[in-house]
């Protein structure tokens, strides 16, 4: 594709390529003006109208003389207009090169634009518009354009809009020519059996006196990146439907264009293409399929389309997406890509077999990149493409959430029918890895977000009395460095990517997780596994963690309600693990060593003892492999054995705790049951009914009697044990009355249960809370992991509405009677010191 380039003094660029294979030539004049350069007349079709008018006579030749003159020289003339250029060309005998050039130059420079001829030609163009209006394929193309673009002129059809076109006058059309048809906005391409130097001299002779004029290039508006799905439908009287999916892509000169061209070929060119094979041959739901990548230098569109029966419109939309998603997930096979590359290269090479093709390829490359080397570079890029290059291009540009779905036909598709079909999934997939780790995956591509939660049994039930708080201390210590990451690197790695890291503990588990954007899930998994498997647990880090945990313990001692609740808990579970909290005590935390932390982690962070839950924009098959790789070194180990902690008979106590506070706190607590008991459901509804501002407790104690600042209830359910608390914040002088009234209300509850109205309200409030808990991948991942690690099964959360709905007033009355016996209540008071002393 060697060629010579010369720029004349008037700014006209001339490209000449010698090819003496045949005594033929192609002479082309390229004007760098198309439908996107119409400025205030954008959408009028001026560029296309000018193309028509250049054949209607010049100051030297009539329209007939132009056509007859070309014919006499053995030439064939034509022209075309696209978004960013208008090209006039004559193919013919090489010996008549200068003759062809003279006629084209006359047309470009001296066309008369007679008003009467313009009126006639406008009627011709109107008939052309009408033909397009009758053609569903043309209407589909226009609909794809105006749906994919909002600001760029690519949104308009090249031929223009009839309403705007009808307003065009002779001066408007001629003004477009005067503005754009200047030598410094044009170039000439000549390819064939010519002498390059002699041809350059001829071009100088014919076009050298073309006056250069001031020219300010048209600055195209920047099209905003599409951030959401778009939908459009045009009713059309046809027995068939036409459906297209479109995506914004970069322009012709972008580095990804070769990959996008081949991707389009793989998806929609020929009988062996993916879309044709799947939709037409295999499923029989489409009559024809196509795919292409097109546009201008600034931007473009990748679109696929099908022709189908109206009843198959939605099915075809979904099927196209499935084919594209499969390409994004797996890419093309090597043999499939090789075939596509051969076909694409073959097409390009066949184009080079003709002088017209050579000139066109040189002209396109020059217009697009300003380089004569572009054709070779393009073919070189094509030949080096790999399956991963194609897959990456599909993943980068063909996103579900930025797709424009358009259709033309008598059938109006349901809004978002193509995309919503696979937008969510309620199914959780459960896997057991080789090392015993349980993996739960829920695919939810609604947003490009992913939440990862790793849970490992530990905490209060497995801590000894003298090591209380070691789970929480060791969880915090994980963040103090690994073999490959510093504390700062651990903190910043996900934050710098817009994500978040979770590393903590609760009543009976370690909880380590990450919230990341799609594409960062492997980074999140790598960081989590690094924390769990490679933490260095430095001694100086322990001192920092210890200091913070002691501060938390101290903070709890400053809050009178927490003090009362903690004391009630200690009394209810006396002699059992849950008498302690996850924080431990000042004494135990001060005594903890790195060895203690390492021992707890070593026994807890093992496969059989863990659950990894992942919810978000993932594919289960893909994320499973990533998890297996990240946690390959996690030892199998054994599941922690957590036994039931039965209630022991004991004499109720009523401790009074003095504090330097002005308010009085009253907590009345009862021993109940653990997570696995069905009675937890009834107790949950009692908790709900007694905790809001419409509860009998609030109405009676606060509103009617004015005995409390606040009043409520709280259920605690853990592995093997549970408790239920009622609490009141009141004036120290009114604490006796508040206790008396609270006990009376609890006794009535134990005897009579809840009213039907209270149960209905509690169930409604619970359901609202349950639904709110599903807002976000993180809360769902945590719920699945929590229920699975505690032996309830990940599906427990989704089964709760039916179970709650099935709870009867008799169930509630039975549970209240069984557990809320005021004779067995633990009653704790926190009082001002002067009140206790008095």
C-alpha positions in Angstrom: 0.0 0.0 0.0 2.9 2.3 -0.7 1.7 5.7 -1.9 3.0 9.3 -2.3 1.7 12.3 -0.5 2.0 15.9 -1.5 0.3 19.0 -0.1 -0.3 21.8 -2.6 0.2 25.4 -1.6 -3.5 25.9 -1.3 -3.7 23.1 1.4 -5.1 20.4 -0.9 -3.6 17.0 0.0 -2.9 14.6 -2.8 -2.3 10.9 -2.4 -1.2 8.8 -5.4 -0.6 5.1 -5.5 0.8 3.3 -8.5 -0.6 -0.1 -9.4 0.2 -1.3 -12.9 -1.5 -4.7 -12.6 -4.3 -3.4 -14.8 -4.5 -0.2 -17.0 -7.2 1.2 -14.8 -7.5 4.1 -12.3 -9.7 5.4 -9.6 -9.9 9.1 -9.1 -11.5 10.3 -5.9 -12.1 13.7 -4.3 -12.8 13.4 -0.5 -14.5 16.3 1.2 -14.2 16.2 5.0 -17.8 17.2 5.4 -20.7 14.9 6.1 -24.0 14.9 8.0 -22.3 15.7 11.3 -20.8 19.0 10.0 -24.1 20.8 9.2 -23.9 23.0 12.4 -27.0 25.1 12.8 -28.7 23.0 10.1 -27.8 19.7 11.8 -30.4 17.1 10.8 -31.3 18.9 7.6 -29.3 16.6 5.3 -27.4 19.4 3.7 -24.3 17.3 2.9 -26.4 14.6 1.2 -28.3 17.3 -0.8 -25.0 18.9 -2.0 -23.9 15.4 -3.2 -27.0 15.3 -5.4 -26.6 18.8 -6.7 -23.0 18.4 -7.8 -24.3 16.3 -10.7 -26.8 19.0 -11.9 -24.4 21.2 -13.9 -21.5 23.6 -13.5 -20.6 26.9 -15.0 -18.8 24.9 -17.7 -20.9 21.8 -18.1 -24.6 20.9 -18.1 -25.7 17.8 -16.2 -25.9 15.9 -19.5 -22.4 17.0 -20.5 -21.0 15.7 -17.2 -22.5 12.3 -17.7 -21.8 12.1 -21.4 -18.2 13.4 -20.9 -17.4 10.7 -18.4 -18.9 8.0 -20.5 -16.9 9.1 -23.5 -13.8 8.8 -21.4 -14.7 5.2 -20.5 -15.4 6.2 -16.9 -18.0 5.4 -14.3 -19.0 8.1 -11.8 -20.7 8.0 -8.4 -20.6 9.6 -5.0 -21.7 8.9 -1.4 -22.2 10.8 1.8 -21.6 9.5 5.3 -21.5 11.0 8.7 -18.0 12.6 8.3 -17.3 12.8 4.5 -18.6 13.1 1.0 -16.7 11.3 -1.7 -16.9 11.8 -5.5 -15.2 9.2 -7.7 -14.7 8.1 -11.2 -13.3 4.6 -12.1 -12.0 4.1 -15.6 -9.0 4.0 -18.0 -5.7 5.1 -16.5 -4.9 7.0 -19.8 -7.8 9.4 -19.0 -6.9 10.2 -15.4 -6.5 13.9 -16.0 -9.9 14.0 -17.8 -11.6 12.4 -14.9 -9.9 14.7 -12.5 -10.9 17.7 -14.6 -14.6 16.8 -14.5 -14.6 16.0 -10.7 -12.8 19.3 -10.0 -15.3 21.2 -12.1 -18.2 19.6 -10.1 -16.6 20.3 -6.7 -15.5 23.8 -7.5 -18.0 25.3 -10.0 -21.4 23.7 -9.5 -24.2 26.2 -10.2 -26.8 25.3 -7.6 -29.6 26.5 -9.8 -32.7 27.2 -7.6 -35.0 25.4 -10.0 -32.8 22.4 -10.2 -32.5 22.4 -6.4 -36.3 22.3 -6.1 -36.5 19.3 -8.5 -33.7 17.5 -6.6 -35.3 18.2 -3.3 -38.4 16.3 -4.6 -36.1 13.4 -5.5 -34.6 13.4 -2.0 -38.1 13.5 -0.5 -39.0 10.4 -2.5 -35.8 8.8 -1.2 -36.9 9.8 2.3 -40.3 8.2 1.7 -38.6 5.0 0.5 -36.6 5.0 3.7 -39.8 5.6 5.7 -41.2 2.5 4.1 -38.2 0.4 4.9 -38.2 -1.1 8.4 -34.5 -1.7 8.3 -33.8 2.0 7.6 -36.2 3.0 10.4 -34.4 0.6 12.8 -31.0 2.2 11.9 -32.3 5.7 12.5 -33.9 4.6 15.8 -30.6 3.1 17.0 -28.8 6.4 16.2 -31.2 8.6 18.1 -31.4 6.3 21.0 -27.7 5.8 21.4 -26.8 9.5 21.1 -28.2 12.5 22.9 -25.8 15.4 21.9 -23.6 14.1 19.1 -24.9 14.7 15.5 -24.7 11.0 14.9 -28.1 10.8 16.4 -29.5 12.2 13.1 -30.0 10.3 9.8 -27.6 11.2 7.0 -30.5 12.0 4.7 -31.9 14.4 7.3 -35.4 14.9 8.8 -38.1 15.8 6.4 -39.4 18.7 8.6 -36.0 20.4 8.7 -35.1 19.5 5.1 -38.3 21.3 3.9 -37.0 24.5 5.4 -33.8 24.4 3.4 -33.3 27.1 0.7 -30.8 27.5 -2.1 -28.6 29.9 0.0 -28.4 27.3 2.8 -27.2 24.6 0.5 -24.8 26.8 -1.3 -23.6 28.2 2.0 -22.6 24.7 3.1 -20.5 24.3 -0.1 -18.8 27.7 0.4 -18.0 26.8 4.0 -16.7 23.2 3.5 -15.8 22.7 -0.2 -12.4 24.4 0.1 -9.0 22.9 -0.8 -7.8 23.0 2.8 -10.8 20.8 3.8 -10.4 18.3 1.0 -8.0 15.7 -0.4 -7.5 13.8 -3.6 -6.8 10.0 -3.8 -5.7 8.4 -7.1 -4.8 4.8 -7.4 -4.0 2.8 -10.6 -1.7 2.4 -13.5 -0.4 5.9 -13.4 3.0 7.6 -13.0 2.9 9.1 -9.6 5.0 12.2 -10.4 3.2 13.0 -13.6 -0.1 12.5 -11.8 0.9 14.9 -9.0 1.8 17.5 -11.7 -1.6 17.0 -13.3 -3.4 17.5 -10.0 -1.4 20.7 -9.5 -2.4 21.8 -13.0 -6.1 21.2 -12.5 -6.6 22.1 -8.8 -3.6 24.2 -8.0 -5.5 27.5 -8.5 -8.3 26.4 -6.2 -8.4 29.3 -3.8 -7.6 28.5 -0.2 -10.0 30.1 2.3 -10.2 30.5 6.0 -11.6 27.4 7.5 -12.6 26.7 11.1 -13.1 23.0 11.7 -16.5 22.0 13.2 -16.0 21.1 16.9 -18.2 18.2 17.7 -20.0 18.1 21.0 -18.7 15.5 23.4 -21.2 12.7 23.8 -21.7 11.8 27.5 -21.0 8.2 28.4 -24.2 6.3 28.6 -24.9 5.4 32.2 -28.2 3.5 31.9 -30.3 1.4 29.7 -32.4 3.0 27.0 -35.5 1.7 25.2 -37.3 2.8 22.1 -40.0 1.4 19.8 -41.5 2.6 16.6 -44.8 1.2 15.4 -44.6 0.1 11.8 -47.0 -1.6 9.5 -45.2 -4.8 8.8 -45.7 -8.5 9.4 -42.2 -8.8 10.9 -40.4 -7.2 13.8 -36.9 -5.7 13.7 -35.0 -5.6 17.0 -31.6 -4.1 17.7 -29.2 -3.8 20.6 -26.8 -0.9 20.5 -23.8 0.3 22.6 -21.7 3.4 22.4 -18.1 2.7 21.3 -15.0 4.8 20.4 -14.5 6.2 16.9 -12.9 4.7 13.8 -9.3 5.6 14.8 -9.4 4.1 18.3 -7.0 1.3 19.2 -9.9 -1.0 20.0 -11.6 -0.6 16.6 -10.0 -3.7 15.0 -11.1 -5.9 17.9 -14.6 -4.4 17.7 -14.7 -5.1 14.0 -13.8 -8.7 14.5 -16.2 -9.0 17.4 -19.0 -7.8 15.1 -17.9 -10.3 12.5 -17.9 -13.2 15.0 -21.4 -12.2 16.2 -23.2 -11.3 13.1 -21.4 -11.8 9.8 -22.3 -14.8 7.7 -24.0 -18.1 8.3 -21.5 -19.3 10.8 -21.8 -16.3 13.1 -22.9 -16.7 16.7 -26.2 -14.9 16.3 -27.1 -16.7 13.1 -26.2 -20.1 14.4 -28.0 -19.6 17.7 -31.1 -17.6 16.8 -31.7 -18.7 13.2 -30.3 -22.2 12.8 -30.6 -23.7 16.3 -33.7 -22.0 17.9 -35.4 -20.9 14.7 -36.6 -17.7 16.2 -35.0 -15.2 13.8 -35.2 -14.8 10.0 -31.9 -12.9 9.7 -29.2 -11.5 12.0 -26.5 -8.9 11.7 -23.8 -7.1 13.7 -21.6 -4.1 13.0 -19.4 -1.4 14.5 -19.7 1.9 12.8 -19.6 5.7 13.4 -17.3 8.7 12.9 -13.8 9.6 14.1 -15.1 10.8 17.5 -17.5 8.0 18.5 -19.6 5.2 17.1 -22.1 2.4 17.8 -21.8 -1.3 18.1 -25.1 -2.9 17.3 -26.7 -6.2 16.6 -30.1 -6.7 15.0 -32.5 -9.4 14.0 -35.6 -9.7 11.9 -38.2 -12.0 13.5 -41.9 -12.7 13.9 -43.6 -10.3 16.3 -44.3 -13.0 18.8 -40.6 -13.7 19.0 -39.5 -10.1 19.7 -38.8 -10.4 23.4 -37.3 -13.9 22.9 -34.9 -12.6 20.3 -33.9 -9.7 22.6 -33.1 -12.1 25.3 -31.3 -14.5 23.0 -29.1 -11.8 21.6 -28.1 -10.8 25.1 -27.4 -14.4 26.0 -25.1 -14.8 22.9 -23.3 -11.6 23.8 -22.9 -12.6 27.5 -21.5 -15.9 26.5 -18.9 -14.1 24.3 -18.1 -11.8 27.2 -17.7 -14.7 29.6 -15.7 -17.1 27.4 -14.5 -15.2 24.3 -14.2 -16.9 20.9 -12.6 -20.2 20.4 -9.2 -20.1 18.8 -10.4 -21.8 15.6 -13.4 -19.5 15.5 -11.2 -16.4 15.8 -8.8 -17.7 13.2 -11.6 -18.2 10.8 -13.0 -14.7 11.5 -9.5 -13.2 11.1 -9.0 -15.0 7.8 -12.4 -13.8 6.6 -11.8 -10.2 7.7 -8.3 -10.1 6.2 -9.7 -11.7 3.1 -12.3 -9.0 2.7 -9.6 -6.3 3.2 -7.3 -8.0 0.7 -10.0 -8.4 -1.9 -10.6 -4.7 -1.6 -7.0 -4.1 -2.5 -7.5 -6.0 -5.7 -9.3 -3.1 -7.3 -8.1 0.4 -7.8 -11.3 1.8 -6.3 -10.7 -0.4 -3.2 -7.1 0.8 -2.9 -8.1 4.4 -3.1 -11.0 3.9 -0.6 -8.7 2.2 2.0 -6.1 4.9 1.6 -8.7 7.7 1.8 -10.3 6.2 4.9 -7.0 5.8 6.7 -6.0 9.3 5.9 -9.3 10.8 7.0 -9.3 8.7 10.2 -5.7 9.0 11.3 -3.9 11.3 8.9 -1.5 8.5 8.2 -0.8 6.5 5.0 0.4 3.6 7.2 -3.0 3.1 8.8 -4.1 0.3 6.4 -1.0 -1.8 7.2 -1.3 -1.0 10.9 -4.9 -2.0 10.9 -4.2 -5.3 9.2 -1.3 -5.9 11.5 -3.5 -5.3 14.6 -6.1 -7.7 13.1 -3.6 -10.4 12.6 -2.3 -10.1 16.2 -5.7 -10.3 17.9 -6.2 -13.0 20.5 -9.4 -14.6 22.0 -8.7 -12.6 25.1 -8.5 -9.3 23.1 -12.0 -10.0 21.7 -13.4 -11.0 25.1 -11.9 -7.9 26.7 -13.5 -5.7 24.0 -16.9 -7.3 24.6 -16.6 -7.0 28.4 -15.4 -3.3 28.1 -18.1 -2.0 25.8 -21.1 -4.4 25.6 -22.4 -3.9 29.1 -26.0 -4.8 30.0 -26.5 -1.5 31.9 -25.4 0.7 28.9 -27.4 -1.1 26.2 -30.0 0.7 24.0 -32.8 -1.7 23.1 -34.8 -0.6 20.1 -37.5 -2.3 17.9 -39.5 -1.5 14.8 -42.8 -3.3 14.1 -46.3 -3.9 15.1 -45.4 -5.5 18.4 -44.6 -3.2 21.3 -42.2 -5.0 23.7 -42.5 -4.7 27.4 -40.2 -2.1 28.8 -36.8 -3.6 29.7 -38.0 -7.0 28.6 -34.7 -7.9 27.2 -32.6 -7.0 30.1 -34.7 -7.6 33.1 -35.1 -11.3 32.3 -31.6 -11.9 33.7 -31.2 -8.9 36.0 -31.7 -10.7 39.3 -31.6 -14.1 40.8 -33.1 -15.3 44.0 -31.2 -18.6 43.9 -28.3 -19.1 46.2 -25.8 -21.7 45.0 -24.0 -23.7 47.7 -20.6 -25.4 47.1 -18.3 -27.3 49.4 -14.7 -26.8 48.5 -12.0 -29.4 48.8 -10.8 -28.0 52.2 -14.3 -28.1 53.6 -15.0 -24.4 53.2 -18.7 -23.7 52.4 -19.2 -21.2 49.6 -22.5 -19.5 49.0 -23.0 -17.5 45.9 -26.0 -15.4 44.8 -25.8 -13.7 41.4 -27.3 -10.2 41.4 -26.2 -8.1 38.4 -28.5 -5.3 39.2 -25.6 -3.1 40.2 -21.8 -3.6 39.5 -21.2 -4.3 43.2 -20.1 -7.4 45.0 -20.1 -8.2 48.8 -18.0 -10.9 50.3 -18.5 -12.2 53.8 -16.4 -14.8 55.5 -17.7 -16.2 58.8 -15.8 -18.6 61.1 -17.3 -20.0 64.4 -15.4 -18.6 67.4 -16.3 -15.9 70.0 -17.9 -16.1 73.4 -19.1 -19.8 73.3 -15.5 -21.1 72.7 -13.5 -18.7 74.8 -12.4 -19.7 78.2 -13.1 -17.4 81.1 -9.5 -16.2 81.4 -9.3 -15.6 77.6 -12.5 -13.5 77.3 -12.3 -11.0 74.4 -9.6 -12.9 72.5 -11.7 -13.3 69.4 -12.3 -9.6 69.0 -8.7 -8.7 69.9 -7.3 -11.2 67.3 -9.8 -10.0 64.7 -8.5 -6.4 65.1 -4.9 -7.7 65.1 -5.3 -9.2 61.7 -5.3 -5.7 60.3 -1.8 -4.9 61.7 0.1 -6.4 58.8 0.6 -9.6 56.8 3.7 -11.1 55.2 3.1 -9.1 52.0 1.1 -6.0 53.2 1.7 -3.3 55.8 -1.1 -1.9 57.9 -1.4 1.1 55.6 -1.5 -1.0 52.5 -4.3 -3.1 54.1 -6.3 0.0 54.9 -5.9 1.6 51.5 -6.1 -1.3 49.1 -9.9 -1.4 48.8 -10.6 2.2 49.8 -8.5 3.4 46.8 -10.8 1.3 44.6 -14.0 2.6 46.1 -14.5 -0.5 48.3 -14.4 -1.3 51.9 -12.8 -4.0 54.2 -14.6 -5.6 57.1 -12.6 -7.4 59.8 -14.3 -7.9 63.2 -16.1 -10.4 65.4 -19.5 -10.7 67.1 -21.0 -13.1 69.7 -19.7 -16.3 68.2 -17.8 -15.7 64.9 -15.0 -14.0 63.1 -16.4 -11.8 60.3 -14.0 -10.9 57.5 -15.3 -9.4 54.3 -15.1 -6.8 51.5 -17.5 -4.7 49.5 -16.0 -4.0 46.0 -16.9 -2.9 42.6 -17.3 -5.4 39.8 -13.8 -6.2 38.5 -12.2 -5.9 42.0 -13.6 -9.2 43.4 -10.2 -11.0 42.9 -8.5 -8.2 44.8 -11.0 -8.5 47.6 -10.6 -12.2 47.9 -6.8 -12.0 47.8 -6.8 -9.4 50.6 -9.2 -11.5 52.8 -7.2 -14.7 52.3 -4.0 -12.8 53.0 -5.4 -11.5 56.3 -6.6 -14.9 57.4 -3.6 -17.0 56.2 -0.6 -14.6 56.4 -1.2 -12.2 59.3 1.9 -11.5 61.2 0.2 -10.5 64.5 2.9 -8.2 65.7 3.4 -7.6 69.4 3.3 -3.8 69.0 0.1 -4.2 67.0 -1.4 -6.1 70.0 -0.7 -3.2 72.3 -2.5 -0.8 70.0 -5.5 -3.1 69.6 -5.6 -3.8 73.4 -5.7 -0.1 74.1 -8.6 0.4 71.8 -10.6 -2.5 73.2 -10.0 -1.4 76.8 -11.3 2.0 75.7 -14.5 0.3 74.4 -14.9 -1.5 77.7 -14.6 1.7 79.5 -17.1 3.4 77.3 -19.7 0.8 78.1 -19.1 1.5 81.7 -20.1 5.1 81.2 -23.5 4.2 79.7 -26.0 3.3 82.5 -28.4 1.3 80.2 -25.5 -0.8 78.9 -24.2 -1.3 82.5 -27.6 -2.6 83.5 -28.0 -4.9 80.5 -24.5 -6.3 81.0 -25.2 -7.0 84.7 -28.6 -8.7 83.9 -26.8 -10.8 81.3 -24.1 -11.8 83.8 -26.8 -12.9 86.3 -29.0 -14.7 83.8 -26.1 -16.8 82.4 -24.1 -17.1 85.6 -21.5 -19.8 85.2 -21.9 -20.0 81.5 -20.0 -18.4 78.6 -22.7 -15.9 77.7 -22.4 -14.3 81.1 -19.5 -12.6 79.3 -19.6 -10.3 76.3 -17.4 -10.3 73.1 -15.4 -7.5 74.5 -14.1 -9.5 77.5 -13.1 -7.7 80.7 -10.3 -5.3 81.5 -8.5 -8.1 83.4 -8.7 -10.6 80.6 -7.9 -8.2 77.8 -4.8 -6.9 79.6 -3.5 -10.5 80.0 -3.9 -11.6 76.4 -0.8 -12.5 74.4 0.0 -12.9 70.8 0.2 -16.6 71.4 -3.4 -16.5 72.7 -4.6 -14.7 69.6 -2.6 -17.1 67.3 -4.1 -20.1 69.0 -7.7 -18.8 68.6 -7.1 -18.0 65.0 -5.4 -21.3 64.2 -8.3 -23.3 65.6 -11.0 -21.2 64.1 -9.8 -20.2 60.6 -10.2 -23.6 59.0 -12.3 -24.8 56.1 -14.8 -27.0 58.1 -15.4 -24.1 60.5 -16.1 -21.5 57.9 -18.6 -20.1 55.4 -17.8 -17.7 52.6 -20.9 -15.9 51.2 -20.7 -13.8 48.0 -23.6 -11.7 46.7 -23.5 -9.4 43.7 -22.5 -9.0 40.0 -20.7 -12.3 39.7 -21.0 -15.6 37.9 -21.0 -18.5 40.3 -18.8 -20.7 38.2 -16.2 -18.0 37.8 -16.1 -16.8 41.4 -15.9 -20.3 42.7 -12.6 -20.8 40.8 -11.3 -17.5 42.2 -12.3 -18.6 45.7 -10.7 -22.0 45.3 -7.5 -20.3 44.2 -7.5 -17.6 46.9 -8.2 -20.1 49.8 -6.2 -23.1 48.4 -3.9 -23.1 51.5 -6.7 -22.9 54.0 -6.5 -26.0 56.1 -9.5 -28.3 56.5 -9.5 -28.4 60.3 -12.7 -29.2 62.3 -15.9 -27.4 63.0 -16.1 -25.8 66.5 -18.4 -27.8 68.8 -20.8 -25.4 70.5 -23.2 -27.2 72.9 -26.5 -26.1 74.3 -26.3 -24.2 77.5 -29.4 -25.2 79.5 -31.0 -22.8 82.0 -30.1 -23.6 85.6 -32.4 -23.1 88.5 -31.3 -20.3 90.7 -32.8 -17.7 93.0 -33.7 -14.5 91.3 -31.5 -11.5 92.1 -32.1 -7.8 92.2 -28.8 -6.0 92.2 -28.5 -2.2 92.5 -25.6 -0.5 90.8 -24.6 3.0 91.9 -23.3 5.4 89.2 -22.6 9.1 89.0 -25.7 9.7 86.9 -28.9 11.5 87.4 -31.2 9.0 85.8 -32.3 5.6 86.9 -32.3 2.5 84.7 -34.4 -0.5 85.3 -33.8 -3.8 83.4 -35.9 -6.9 83.9 -34.4 -9.9 82.3 -35.5 -13.6 81.6 -33.6 -16.7 80.4 -35.1 -17.9 77.1 -33.9 -20.1 74.2 -31.2 -20.2 71.5 -31.4 -19.7 67.8 -32.6 -23.2 66.9 -35.7 -23.1 68.9 -39.0 -22.4 67.1 -40.0 -20.3 70.1 -37.6 -17.6 68.9 -40.2 -16.6 66.3 -42.8 -16.0 68.9 -40.4 -14.1 71.1 -39.4 -12.0 68.1 -42.9 -10.8 67.7 -43.2 -10.1 71.4 -40.0 -8.0 71.0 -41.5 -6.2 68.1 -44.8 -5.5 69.8 -43.2 -4.2 73.0 -40.5 -2.0 71.4 -42.2 0.7 69.3 -44.0 3.9 70.2 -47.3 2.2 69.8 -46.6 -0.6 72.3 -48.5 -1.2 75.5 -45.4 -0.5 77.4 -44.8 2.9 75.9 -48.5 3.9 76.0 -49.0 2.9 79.7 -45.6 3.7 81.3 -44.6 6.8 79.4 -47.7 8.3 77.9 -50.4 7.6 80.6 -48.3 7.5 83.8 -45.3 9.6 82.7 -42.9 7.3 84.5 -40.2 6.9 81.8 -38.0 8.7 79.4 -37.8 5.6 77.3 -39.2 2.1 77.5 -38.7 -1.0 75.4 -37.8 -4.6 75.0 -34.9 -6.6 73.4 -34.4 -10.2 72.5 -31.0 -11.9 72.6 -30.7 -15.2 70.8 -27.4 -17.0 70.3 -26.1 -20.5 69.8 -27.5 -22.6 72.6 -28.8 -19.8 74.7 -31.1 -16.8 74.8 -32.5 -14.0 77.0 -35.2 -11.4 76.9 -35.0 -8.0 78.4 -37.5 -5.2 79.3 -35.9 -1.8 80.1 -37.0 1.6 81.4 -35.2 4.9 81.8 -36.8 6.9 84.6 -36.6 9.4 87.4 -34.9 7.8 90.4 -37.9 8.9 92.5 -40.2 7.0 90.2 -38.2 3.8 89.8 -40.4 1.8 92.2 -43.6 2.8 90.5 -42.0 2.0 87.1 -40.9 -1.4 88.3 -44.3 -2.2 89.7 -46.1 -1.2 86.6 -43.6 -3.0 84.3 -43.9 -6.2 86.2 -47.7 -5.9 86.1 -47.6 -5.5 82.3 -45.2 -8.4 81.9 -47.4 -10.6 84.1 -50.4 -9.8 81.9 -48.3 -10.6 78.8 -47.3 -14.0 80.3 -50.9 -14.8 81.1 -52.8 -13.5 78.1 -50.2 -13.0 75.3 -50.6 -10.4 72.7 -53.9 -9.2 71.3 -54.7 -9.9 67.6 -54.2 -6.2 66.8 -50.7 -6.3 68.4 -49.8 -9.4 66.6 -50.9 -8.0 63.2 -48.9 -4.8 63.9 -45.9 -6.7 65.0 -45.9 -8.9 61.9 -46.3 -5.9 59.6 -43.4 -4.1 61.3 -41.3 -7.2 61.3 -41.9 -7.7 57.6 -40.9 -4.1 56.8 -37.7 -4.6 58.7 -37.1 -7.9 56.9 -37.5 -6.3 53.5 -35.3 -3.4 54.4 -32.6 -5.8 55.4 -32.4 -7.0 51.8 -31.4 -3.6 50.5 -27.8 -4.2 49.6 -25.6 -7.1 48.8 -23.7 -6.8 52.1 -26.7 -7.4 54.3 -27.8 -10.4 52.3 -24.3 -11.9 52.2 -24.1 -11.5 56.0 -27.5 -13.0 56.5 -26.7 -16.1 54.4 -23.3 -16.5 56.2 -24.8 -16.0 59.7 -27.5 -18.5 59.2 -25.3 -21.1 57.5 -22.5 -20.9 60.1 -25.0 -21.2 62.9 -26.5 -24.4 61.5 -29.8 -22.9 60.4 -29.0 -23.1 56.7 -28.5 -20.2 54.3 -32.2 -20.5 53.2 -33.4 -19.7 56.7 -33.6 -16.0 56.0 -35.8 -16.4 53.0 -38.1 -18.8 54.9 -38.7 -16.4 57.8 -41.7 -14.6 56.3 -43.7 -17.8 56.0 -42.7 -18.9 59.5 -43.5 -15.5 61.1 -46.8 -15.4 59.3 -47.6 -18.9 60.7 -47.1 -17.8 64.3 -50.4 -17.8 66.1 -51.7 -16.0 69.1 -51.5 -19.4 70.9 -47.9 -19.7 70.1 -47.2 -16.3 71.5 -49.2 -16.9 74.6 -47.4 -20.3 75.2 -43.9 -18.7 74.7 -44.8 -15.7 76.9 -46.0 -18.0 79.7 -43.0 -20.3 79.4 -40.3 -17.7 79.6 -41.7 -14.4 81.0 -42.5 -15.6 84.5 -42.0 -12.5 86.7 -41.2 -14.8 89.7 -38.0 -15.8 87.9 -37.1 -12.3 86.7 -33.6 -10.8 87.1 -34.2 -7.2 88.0 -31.2 -4.8 87.8 -31.3 -1.2 88.8 -28.7 1.5 88.0 -29.2 4.4 90.4 -27.5 7.7 91.2 -25.0 7.2 93.9 -26.7 9.6 96.3 -30.0 7.7 95.8 -28.3 4.4 96.7 -26.5 5.9 99.7 -29.7 7.5 100.9 
